[in-house]
């Protein structure tokens, strides 16, 4: 993907946190957060807490290559999250509350 078509304002090599299943097993992404405190991105699979043993630090570009639908979330504001109920479901968005952070 070249700079003209890159959908995010963050650089492709930005380090993000993702569940290993997304990278290794091509599992679908169920939940995405764009953290208010540090601007970081997190990518989660359905029904599995992201803990150290199943987390990977990868580039934003790696995650986009695994699931191009996250390009639809490129404009997700800081402090917001998005989720979907299946791989083909539409992304839903909401501001992250203190309880969810």
C-alpha positions in Angstrom: 0.0 0.0 0.0 1.5 3.3 -1.0 1.3 6.7 0.9 -1.5 7.9 -1.5 -3.9 5.1 -0.4 -2.9 4.8 3.2 -6.2 5.4 5.1 -4.8 6.2 8.6 -3.3 9.5 9.9 -0.9 7.3 11.9 2.1 5.9 10.0 2.0 2.4 8.7 4.9 1.4 11.0 3.1 2.5 14.2 3.3 -0.1 16.8 -0.1 -1.4 17.9 -1.3 -4.2 20.2 -3.2 -7.1 18.7 -4.3 -10.5 19.7 -1.9 -13.1 18.3 -4.7 -15.0 16.7 -5.3 -12.0 14.3 -1.7 -12.2 13.1 -1.0 -15.9 13.2 -4.4 -17.5 12.5 -6.1 -14.7 10.6 -8.9 -14.5 13.2 -11.4 -11.8 12.6 -11.2 -8.6 14.6 -14.2 -8.1 16.8 -13.2 -5.0 18.8 -10.9 -2.0 18.2 -9.9 0.7 20.5 -8.2 4.0 19.8 -6.9 5.0 23.3 -7.3 8.5 24.6 -4.3 8.5 26.9 -1.6 7.6 24.4 -3.3 7.4 20.9 -2.5 3.7 20.8 -4.6 1.2 18.8 -5.7 -2.2 20.2 -7.2 -5.0 18.1 -9.1 -7.8 19.8 -10.8 -11.1 18.8 -14.2 -12.1 20.0 -14.6 -13.4 23.5 -11.0 -13.5 24.6 -9.4 -11.0 27.0 -6.2 -9.5 25.6 -3.5 -10.5 28.1 0.2 -10.6 27.8 0.5 -14.2 26.7 -1.8 -13.7 23.7 -0.8 -10.2 22.8 1.5 -9.2 20.0 3.1 -5.8 19.2 2.9 -5.4 15.4 2.6 -2.6 13.0 -0.7 -1.0 12.0 0.1 -2.0 8.5 0.4 -5.7 9.6 -3.1 -5.5 11.1 -4.6 -3.8 8.0 -3.1 -6.5 5.8 -4.8 -9.2 8.0 -8.1 -7.4 7.9 -8.6 -4.6 5.4 -12.0 -3.7 6.9 -10.2 -1.8 9.7 -9.6 0.9 7.0 -13.2 1.8 7.8 -12.1 2.8 11.3 -9.2 5.0 10.2 -11.1 8.1 11.4 -12.0 6.6 14.8 -11.4 9.4 17.2 -9.1 9.2 20.2 -11.0 7.8 23.2 -13.5 5.8 21.0 -13.9 2.1 20.2 -15.6 0.0 17.6 -17.1 -3.5 17.6 -18.9 -5.9 15.4 -20.8 -9.2 16.0 -19.3 -11.1 13.1 -16.6 -10.8 10.4 -19.2 -9.5 7.9 -21.2 -7.3 10.3 -21.0 -3.5 10.1 -18.7 -1.7 12.6 -20.5 0.0 15.4 -18.8 3.0 17.2 -19.0 4.7 20.6 -17.0 6.9 22.9 -15.1 4.8 25.5 -16.4 5.3 29.0 -14.3 5.2 32.1 -15.7 1.7 32.8 -14.4 0.4 29.5 -11.0 2.0 29.6 
